[in-house]
Amino acid sequence: MTDRFNLDGFYLPPPIKISTFTKLKFGAVQIRLPVLTATTLSDVINQLLAAQEQHLSRQSTEAILKIIDAAVSRWLKPEDPMRRTAEAALPGITGLSPAMVRLGVTRLMEGFQRDVLTRILDQELGDLRMLDGFEDQDEGSRRLIRAMGPRMTTTILAGNIPGLGASELIASLLVKSSCLVKVSSDEPLLTALFARTLVEIEPRLAHCLAVVWWPGGKPESKSIEEIAFGRSELVIAAGSDEAVMAVHLTVGRSRPALPRLIGYGHRVSLGLIGREALDDLKAVSRNAALDVAMYDQQGCLSPHLFYVETGGSRFPRQFAKAMGQELARLEKELPRGPVDTATSARLHQIRSVAEIKQANGEEEVIVFGSETGTLWTVIYEADPTFILSPLYRTVRVKPIDDLMHVIPRLEAWRPYLQAAGIAAPESRLRPLAEALGRAGVNRICPVGRMQQPPAGWPQDGRRFIADRVRWVNLEMP
Amino acid sequence: MPCQLKTKLKFGNAADRTCIASHCVPAYNARRMDTRENRIDDEILDYIRRPGEAGFEALALKVFTYQFARNPIYRKYCEAKNKTPDFVASWREIPAVPTEAFKEFDLACGRPEKVFLTSGTSRGPEIRGRHPVPRLEIYRASALLNFSSHLLPDLAEMKMMILAGSPDLWPRSSLSHMMEMVRQEYGGEEAAYYINDAGLDIDRLLKTLTEACDRNRPVMLLGVTLAFHEVLEYARNHRLSLRLPNGSRIMDTGGFKGRRIDLSKSELYRRYEEVFGVPQTHIVNEYGMTEMCSQFYDNVLADCVNDIERPRLRLRRKRIPPWVRTLIVDPETLEELPPGQTGLLRHYDLANCGSVMALQTEDVGRTIADGFEILGRASGAEARGCSLIVEELLRAR
């Protein structure tokens, strides 16, 4: 990359000015972030609360949907300047290839189109007008009810997938909550860019949003975090279990205003291939490979391994080989980004150990991998134990005589399970889904769509909008 | 033997590029094997004690042939890679085994006298690497010679204060085993361990250090970096600083693996200097691993004593003993990198003849002059955000 980028990774409501900045360097990309003091943050929060009261809380949901739709439509246009900035800088920041970034941004934004959001609001709240005023609870009962969002939401973002911040801004605005977003130092750009698009479209939102950064959980950030959490009615924290726990503890200290907390911690996903799906080996292996390749397997929806049913027209090991071929093909279309030295080292260790097993015929192990480097690795392994992947397009394939027999294998991972991608006939899905749901899985979807969750999917088992609101009822005399 | 071991090593040109063009593979049978085993062990012992400039290549290939014959797991791996003794003409081509493999396989070439276990810090206690050592005498020869050359280039012995657990406390630890060997050989009569089952005995340590100052007799402090760090923290909280007698020295090892301690190497050494009054020339870091019988030490003390490069401390580097070769390889392609570039360390250690000589590590480093510098030790690949690393989950369980 020859271009040098100096970009701002923050958005602050005017007229707040910051004089001290910190810079995060990602190769040729340099992201400027404000160094917040307790006073500045208090000023920001005063703005956010006032604007929520005077402006945002008085807007109709339809009006907000219109603004969001306009912003999303801009971002879906390849020539949009904000999008182009993101596309140019994100590969350097995230380590994802440019093709992966382009696809990721498009998929993300497609999920927030107006009809999708309208449907989510109606489904989760019963009726989106609940956000605008009291509605009849039961017909003729003289009891009314409405939903109210928090005055202010503070969100601590994880950095694994670019764009999660955009989704947070959208959800906050939909419930008419001002939004303070703390970005991750792993991806401190897209959220601020999307915030600026929103403000360009509706300048009156300028005081309803703030995108900032501070060193999360560090002693020097203690007073900042106590102010942010103490003045929020809702705190959302995503990241490592440790980071989420740290937020829990700080939130617990931030009395007297004790906000609600939603934590999103570590999660893992897996794939299940039914024997029937092996009839079209090419299609199913292509879909599985795409789920592995997307975001270089960094998402909580990325499958760590695939269980493949025996007794079909192909052997599970043929599926492993075919998935390897598809990963090789994807390497051209959607290349993996560069990885750091420690990651390469780990991937080689895992692969070489599997090669030693294969050479020694221990259990049954077959390794399929990129010819050079660690670009992709498929390890076929007869041992059915659920094993985590070192990620970056490394995946295990394990035979299983019946997909239902996967369920007991998941027991140890129950608190961490997120999604199961399934390739099986529709007639088999319901019982499987019941069992997977009971085992702790929150999302069950077709293989090939694991990384394309519909907006409003129950991440960590929670609802996108409904978990943010509180309910107010009115009982008529 | 002790007498022989006190011969100091000469570190000449590190790269032995002699290549043996043809290599014959003898026929094997079990009865001949035992004598072969002893013979190769003895040859290696001889070489460690009296390394020749050109002998490494021949011996490395011999060890490879031996390991290929005696280590069935390694043999099958080499066959799968088409790297058999018939086709390997240089030590550089000998297939390296990933250190991770010690967690999965028994890689001994014979019945081990002892099996050392890795500490298991990076992947939780339940998965530990096992290094079987069939002949401890080789381990001993390598460890003692290398230690004395780098920690005692000027003296025959010195009072040792060991900030590690004794073999009684850490029976499976190769570090404890090594500490015990050097204690017995060079530690003097008053040498002692300062870690017990309650942790670091800081009161006793400070008492002994104060005595050493009063008696003005130099001491050697050696142990794990984490224990040193505990002393540094204690000293900071109690505003304590010592001036150990001239000639006192420090050997630390292990770094801060697995701990969230944000302290650079130079800052750490500066604080050693501040708290113990030991100059940087007398602070020697050891880099070793359970899977490998030989260790690496910083050159600084040996160079200082031999009056080489005294002011050029920035050239602090790990010295490669004559019976070891270290390559820096590209982390993706695993091809050898040109000098100065950063990559993964791969070691070829003749002293490992009882298990596997060629080890592919996850440690990051680069060559400096005739040695190398460690830039990062294996800690497992980092995963970002809401996905996770194996380690973290295993810990959570």
Interface residues (C-beta under 8 A of the other chain):
Chain A: A158 G159 N160 I161 S184 D186 A238 G239 S240 D241 Y264 G265 H266 R267 V268 Q297 Q298 G299 C300 S302 V339 D340 T341 A342 T343 S344 A345 R346 L347 H348 Q349 I350 S352 V353 E355 I356 K357 Q358 A359 N360 G361 T372 G373 T374 L388 P390 L391 Y392 A412 W413 Y416
Chain B: P72 I73 K76 Y77 E79 A80 V97 P98 T99 E100 A101 K103 E104 F105 P331 E332 T333 L334 T342 G343 L344 Q360 T361 E362 V364 G376 A378 S379 G380 A381 E382 A383 R384 G385 C386 S387 L388 I389 V390 E392 L393 A396 R397
